[in-house]
Amino acid sequence: MFKVIAFVKRRDGIEIEEFHDRWRGRHADLIAQSPATKGLIRYEQSHRSLRDYEREDCPFDGMATQWYESWDAFIDMYSNTEYQATVGADENDLFDQKALVAVFTEVEDVIVERPEGLTAPYTRLCCAVRRKPGMEIEEFHTYWLEEHGPLNRDDADIRKFFLAYEQNHRMRSDYARKDCDVDGVTIQTFASAREFYAMALDPIYAERIHPDELKFLARDNLIWLLTDAEEVILDRRS
């Protein structure tokens, strides 16, 4: 199984609230009801929180996540003429396709387990990461998973802020695409946006976590947004 994670931007001329209403409404219904999406195992939407739009340094409106069992299932869906005539046409009308940032990832590596029974509201940090210049691909993924993840998990002063934390590592085969320079996506869950900023501004974070990020991340080249709880449009996992 693998995932496609896409950071999406609304098309010019569409207002923020109109975009979110259409994305979770008509567009979600088209995907859930189309026979052409039978190979899609799970589909989530993560809508950018309205408060996060106060930041002007992020052009994206949300993050879509799709799960597939195989490449054949993915190719069959996107090449299906009915899909292109319905879902695909709506995508072109709703999204700025040129601004889309999509990455194919392995199934998530869980760093901090999500509490059983967790329900909204909560806040998620959705962040596309890029490795620092000069760092090799395997070196980056190993460090992110084996060093940086446990550093956050095992430091009680930092761990207390997380409700959940996962890393989504780019599939090595996806590096054959040259139109994407993202190495993965981290998703961190907090009780609220206030808790996220409390962590980010904590002196302990500046002392222990930030220096470690500089060892492997291009910190000035991240894509990040705060979203509301994910909305599951369909889930066919057994």
N, C-alpha and C positions, 0 to 999 in steps of 0.2 A: 504494500500500500504506500502511496505517496500523497503529498498535498500540493496544491497550487495556492499560493498566498499572493494577493494582489492589493496594492494600495491604489484606491480609486479617487478620481477627481470628477466633479460634476462638469457638464458641458457649459460653456459660456452662455449666459442668458437665463440659466436656471437658478432660482433663489435657493438658499440653504434649506429651508423647511420644505419647500416643494420637492427638492431632490430626495431628502430622507423619506418623505411620504411615498414618493414613487418607487424608491428602491425597495422599501420594506413592504410595499403594497403590490402594485401591478407587476413589477419585475420579479419579485419573490414568487408571486402566484404563477407566472409564466414558467419559471424553473421547476417549481413543485409539481405542476400539472402536465408538463410536456412529456410525451412518451420518449422523446429523444434524449431525455436526461436519465434514462434508466441505469446508465453506468455510473452515475454520480452517487457516491456512497453517503456523503454528508456535505451540507452546505450551510455555512454560517455567514452572517453579516455583523460587522462591528462598526457601529455608527459613531462618528466623532461627537463628543459631547458639545453641547452648544456653548458652554463656558470656555472650552478650549479654542474656540474661534477668536477669542480675544488675542491669541498669539497670531501674529501676521507672518511668521517665518515658516509656516507649513501650508502648502497649497492643497493638501489632500482632505477628503471628506469622510474617509472610512477605509476599512479593510475587509476584503472578501476572502473566505477560506473554503476551498473545495478539497474533498478526499476522493481518490480513485483507487481501485484495486489493481489496475494495469494501465499501461500506455495505450493498449488497444481500446479500452473503455474511453479514455480521454480523447483519442483521435476520432473514434466513431461518433462521439457526441458533437464535437466541433465541426466535423465534416458533414453532419446530417443536414439535409436541405431544409427539413422542417425546423430544426433548431435555428438555422441561419435566418429563416423567414420570420421567426417569432422572437425567440430570446435574443438572437444576434442583432436583429433590427432594433429591438428595444435598447440593447446595450449601446448601439451607435447613437441613439437618440438621447440617452441619459448620461453617458460617460464621455469625457475627453479622452479618446483612445490613445492619442499621442502622448498624453501625460501618464498613462498607466505604467506602474512598476510592478512586475510580476516575477515571482521566483518559484521554482519547483524545489520542494524540500522533502527530506525524509520525514517519517512520523516523528512527532515531537519527543525530545528528551526532557523528562520531568525533573526539575531541580527541587522544587518545593511542591509537594502534593496538594492538590486542591481539596479543601475540607469537604467531607461528605455532606450533602444537603445544602451546599452554598446556594443562596438565591439572591437575585437582584434586590436592591441596587448595590452595585460596586463599580469600581473604575478599573479599566485596563490600560496599561501602557503597551502600545503596539509599536515596535521599533524595528525598522530594517537597518541592519548593521553592515558595515564594510570594514574589511581588514586594513590595517595601517599599511602605507606604501612600503614595498620591499619585503613584506611578509609572505611566505609561501602558503598555499591553500591548506595543506594538511597541518602545517604548524599552527595556523589560525584556528582551525576547527578543534584540534586537540587541546589547545590552550583554553579556548572558550568553554569547552565542556569539562575538562579535567581540572582546571585551575580556577578560572573565574567563577564558574557556577558554584562549586563548593565553597569558595570564599564568601559568597553572599549567603549561602545556606547555613554555613557553620559558624558564622559570626553572629552571636545572639543579639548584638546591638543593631545589626542590620536586618537579620531574619525576622525580627518582631514586626516589621512593616509589611511583610508579604503575606497575602492570603494564598497566592500560588505563583509559580514561576516556571516557565518552560522555554526551551531553546528549540528553534526549528532550523536545522542545518541544511544548507543548499545541497541538493544531490550533485555528486561529482560529475555525472553525465551532463548536467545542465550547464556546466561551465563551457560546453561547446558553443553555447549561444554567446555572441559577442555584444548583444544589445542590452545586457544586464550586468551591472557590476556589484550587485548586492550579494553578500555571502550568507545571509540568513535573517531570521526574524526572531526577536525575543518578545515574549508576551508575559507581562508581569501584572498580577492582580492585587489591587489594594482596596481597602474598605471604602475609600473616597479619594478624590483628587487631593484633598488636604493631606492625607497620609502619604501620597506620592511625593508631594512637595516637602513634607516634613523630612522624609528620607533624603531627598536630593539636597536639602539645605542643612542637613545635620553635619556638624563638624567631624563626626566619626566617618561619615561617608567621604568627606573631602580628604580625610587622613588615610583611610584604608582602601576604599573602593576606587575612587577616581584615579589614583596613581596606577592601579592595576589595569584600568581601562586603557590607559595610555600605552600600555605594553603591547596591545594587540588590535585596538580599534582606531579607525579614522574618526576621532570624536567630532571633528568639525564637518563630517559628511554623513551624519545620521539622518534618517527619516523617522520622525516620531510624532505620535498623536495620542491623546487621551480619549478613550471611548467609553461609552456606557457598556453594560453587560452585553455579551454576544447574543445575537438572536438566531436561533437554530431554525432554518427554513425547512430542512428535511434531514432525516437521519435514518439510513437503512442498514446501519451496522447491526450485526446479530448480537 
